[in-house]
Each structure stands twice: as C-alpha cells, then as structure tokens.
Amino acid sequence: MDSAISQIDLGQAYLAPSWVHWLGTDYLGRDLFARIGAAIIQASLPVMATVTVGFLIAGIVFLSWLPRGFPFPLMTGTAVIRSLPAGLLAFGVLVLAGGQQRFEFVLLVIGIAATAGALDHLIHCWERDRHLGYWDAHHAMGGSARRRAIQFGMQQGWRQSILQLFGLTIQTSLAIEATLGYLGMGIQEPRASLGNIIAAHYDRALKGYPIPALSAVAALLAISMLPRFLTVGPIGRRKPAWLPRPASTSQK
Amino acid sequence: MIESAFNLDGALTTALILGWLGVFTLAATLAGIFIHCQSDGSHAEKTMPQVKREATAIPFIVPALALAPITIFSAWTAARINLIFPVFEFTGIAEIALASIAPALLLFIGSGLLGRIITVSRSEWSFWSEKPFVRVDRAFGKNTRSRLAPMIGSRILLQSASDCLPLVFSELIIIESLFNAPGLGFWSWEYAKTRDMESAAKSIAAIFFVYGAINLTIYFANKSLGKKLTGYV
C-alpha cells in the first residue's frame, strides 16, 4: 500500500478527478483519494488509539490509587498538564527536542495530555461525589471505594462527562496532529497526513486549484466531527435511574 | 536573535488578534444576555429540545486547519476579498487591525468559544432564574433581569474563556500561519523551519507568558466574583 500511494509519476501530476483517480492526483502524480485514505490510517487512527490508551491508563492509575488517596504531586501535575494548551505544548516539545520531526513525539505528547486530562477529570468527579448519601451508605455497608467508583461513577453518573471528555480529546488531538503535520513537525513526506497534504497544496489552492487541499480539509472536518456522535448515541443517552427527570418534563 | 524572537510586530499582531477575539467574546456574551432577557430566561431551558441539548454536549469545535482554508478560499472566489495578511512593512496599523478580524473570528468559532458561550449562557440563566431570591423578586413584580444580567454576564464570560483558552492558544500558531499573520505563533514556526530552535523556543515562551497572564486574570476575576456570588446565595 505504501508503494502504491507514494509512487511518483510527474507525468500524472494535477490530473482532474476521474473514475480512475476519484479526487485527481497531487503535485507528484500520486492518487489523492488513496493518500487521504492512507493519512487517516497512518495518522488519524494512531491518534485515536493513543487517546484511547491514555484514557485506559488514566482509569487504571485512578483505580489503583483510589484506596490510598491521591498524592498531592499527582493531583497538581495532572491539573497543570490539563490546563496547558496541548497543541502549543506539543509544538514546544518538538522544538525543544531540537526540531525532531518524528510522529512518535507527537503521539507521546498527545498520550500524556489525554492521560493527564482523563485522570484529572476522574479525580475531580471522585472528590465531588465521594460523600453523596448513597455512596456513604455503600461505604458503611462495607463496600469498597473501587466498586463505588466503577458502579456508581464510571458506569452511571460520570459516564456522560467521561464520554464528552473522550470525544473532545479525540477532536483536539486530531486537530493537533493535523496542525503539526501542516507545520512540518509531524508526519513527513512521503508518508501521508492530512496536515502535510493540505500544506503541499495550500499555495495552489490560493492560486485557483483547490481540489487537493479542500479534499484533505473535508476529510479532516469529517473525521474530527465523528466523536460528536459519542454522546448522542444509546451509550451516551442512557441516564442513571435515580437522577431526577428534567424540570421541563416533570412540570408538564 | 533575542530582538527577532520578541519582535514588536509579532507581539502587536498577536495582541490584535487576541484583542478582536476578546471583542467577539464580549459581544457574544452581551448578545446571550440580551436574548435571554427578552425571553425572561426562566423558560429558556424548557423550550430547548432534548436532542439538541445532547448534540451540544461535546463543544462544537472545528479545527482551524479545516476552517481557515475554506474561509480564505470562499472569500476570494465568491467576493474577491483577500483575507491573507498584507505585507507588514508597507501597511499601516489600521490595515493590520482590519486584517486581524478574520483570524480572530475563525479562532472564536473554531475553538468552540461561540458554542460554549451559547451553552453556558443558557444553563446559567436557567440556574439563576430558579434561585429563591429571584423568584421572590419576580413574585413582587420586580425586574429581575437587570439584577441578574451583570452577574450572569461575568460568569458566562469567565467560564467560557477559561474553558476554551487552551484550544485558542493551541490554534493560534496554525491560524497565524494560514493567514500569513506575522504574530508570535507565525514567527515561532518560521524559526522552527529555519532550524533556529532557540528563537523558536523564545517565541513559544512568549506565547505561554501571554497565556499565563490571561489565565491569571481570569483566575483572580473568578475569585472576586465567587465572593460576590456567595452573597447572593
């Protein structure tokens, strides 16, 4: 697949969309549709996987520290990392690393930001809900803190907000990856990323041939909108049985 | 090297973009207050369909890398409006200020700040409208809007800003790069391209400094507002 999408044929450069090349070809005669597909597989999917792994690690760290209480450095560290602009942080880290144009660095920063964000959110939820009446009752009957956090928190009351955060983190991480790709700090040619496809065709788009750049832009737009469905699907919509119904329906 | 990293033009351009962003944020907050004042606020939550409320759960964020090229290209092809920044040396401050509007507007929409202001204004108005002191005022026929508006306005402003500020600053470099706006973000990218990592790091540090200063301002404003709010409750 790599050879097919990066095969250069200058005679085929800037071909208009056709049945052979659905979105036409780029400045090196490579099929644009295949390159956008490759960009999603090579860049966007690893970003999504990294965020997912980051959230899983955050969950494991949260549950493992829960019975002992969270140490101050952990709480402060996660809060500080979460409050920083991740895109700027990633760019700064790559600059400090001597301009290392490696995708692994990008994934590392995205992973750390996602883990810190999720962990900070879980700790915040725990601190907020730990003294609710039924949580105290569960504790008095000998229930464990982990069980409360999983059963009452992650599976019920916190689920919606965790899904929101997960979706938001994926959205911002995809934007960061594409941005760094555009700036030449992420995935490098001949490998494809939506950012470097836009960068390669941006000038030509301004000169009147927008198809390659706009195709990559449309792909970026589509893939970054996907996480919005997380909170409107059946998983996100289900609400805990004991939560009060919205004021609008109860008053009608 | 230091002079180039902290060049005044770069700081001025970034300040102009952030200044316009502040203007848009303020205008949207005032519009939010005005709209809810017109509908008396208390019914705002009831008229909103459930599906729409759930759809706005994840803030409406559009990557600047997607939004900016579409806007620049559309403006040029549809109305022959060139949104790319003019060359700095040959233009006056007024033209630079005018050119900063489009990047600021895209940052405002793309970072989810607009969406957040809409969501927060709706929820804040519903929350405060149901407070006992507001209900008592309403029962006595007093005008609750004028009492609530300043308080809710500042809460909308501060909460939305603190929620969206990280993304605004994340997108600053790319917005400046796409619009060719010679701000701090643009220069840090330029330095990184030419492998002048020291100057790039200084430019990024300058952006972090601005970010920290704005965050601190929001923090202290929140703190002082918190004292006022405890008086209300």
Contacts between the chains, C-beta under 8 A, distances in Angstrom:
chain1	res1	chain2	res2	distance
A	83	B	166	6.8
A	83	B	215	7.3
A	84	B	166	6.6
A	85	B	165	7.6
A	85	B	166	4.2
A	85	B	167	6.9
A	85	B	168	7.6
A	85	B	169	3.9
A	85	B	170	4.3
A	85	B	211	6.4
A	86	B	166	6.8
A	86	B	170	5.9
A	87	B	167	7.7
A	87	B	169	7.6
A	87	B	170	2.8
A	87	B	171	6.6
A	87	B	173	7.2
A	87	B	174	7.8
A	88	B	169	5.3
A	88	B	170	5.4
A	88	B	172	7.3
A	88	B	173	6.9
A	88	B	204	6.7
A	88	B	207	6.2
A	88	B	208	7.0
A	88	B	211	7.5
A	91	B	173	6.1
A	91	B	188	7.3
A	91	B	192	7.8
A	91	B	204	6.6
A	92	B	201	7.2
A	92	B	204	4.6
A	92	B	208	7.5
A	94	B	192	7.8
A	95	B	188	7.3
A	95	B	192	5.5
A	95	B	197	5.5
A	95	B	200	4.7
A	95	B	201	5.4
A	95	B	204	6.3
A	96	B	197	7.6
A	96	B	201	6.2
A	98	B	197	6.1
A	99	B	192	6.0
A	99	B	195	5.8
A	99	B	197	5.6
A	160	B	57	7.1
A	164	B	57	5.3
A	164	B	58	5.5
A	167	B	58	4.4
A	168	B	58	5.6
A	168	B	59	6.5
A	168	B	61	7.3
A	171	B	58	7.1
A	171	B	61	5.3
A	171	B	63	7.9
A	172	B	61	7.0
A	172	B	167	6.2
A	172	B	170	7.1
A	174	B	63	7.1
A	175	B	61	7.4
A	175	B	63	3.7
A	175	B	64	7.3
A	175	B	65	6.7
A	175	B	170	7.5
A	175	B	171	7.4
A	176	B	170	6.5
A	178	B	63	6.2
A	178	B	65	5.1
A	178	B	66	8.0
A	179	B	63	7.3
A	179	B	64	7.5
A	179	B	65	5.5
A	179	B	170	7.7
A	179	B	171	7.4
A	179	B	173	7.2
A	179	B	174	4.5
A	182	B	65	5.7
A	182	B	174	6.4
A	182	B	177	7.3
A	183	B	173	6.9
A	183	B	174	7.1
A	183	B	177	6.6
A	183	B	189	5.5
A	183	B	192	7.3
A	184	B	192	7.9
A	184	B	193	6.6
A	185	B	192	6.9
A	194	B	65	7.9
A	195	B	65	6.5
A	198	B	65	6.3
A	198	B	69	6.6
A	202	B	69	6.5
A	202	B	178	7.6
A	205	B	69	6.4
A	205	B	73	5.9
A	206	B	72	7.1
A	206	B	73	7.2
A	206	B	76	7.3
A	206	B	84	7.4
A	210	B	73	5.4
A	213	B	69	5.8
A	213	B	73	8.0
A	214	B	69	7.0
A	214	B	70	7.1
A	214	B	73	7.1
A	217	B	65	7.4
A	217	B	66	4.8
A	217	B	69	5.3
A	217	B	70	6.1
A	218	B	66	7.9
A	220	B	63	5.9
A	220	B	65	6.3
A	220	B	66	4.7
A	221	B	62	6.9
A	221	B	63	7.4
A	221	B	66	4.5
A	224	B	61	7.5
A	224	B	62	7.4
A	224	B	63	5.5
A	224	B	66	7.1
A	227	B	58	6.3
A	228	B	55	7.1
A	228	B	58	5.0
A	230	B	58	7.0
A	231	B	54	6.1
A	231	B	57	4.0
A	231	B	58	5.7
A	232	B	51	7.4
A	232	B	54	4.9
A	232	B	55	5.6
A	232	B	57	7.3
A	236	B	54	7.2
A	236	B	57	7.1
A	237	B	54	6.4
A	246	B	45	7.9
A	246	B	50	7.6
A	247	B	45	6.9
A	247	B	46	7.2
A	247	B	130	7.9
A	248	B	45	6.7
A	248	B	46	4.3
A	251	B	46	7.8
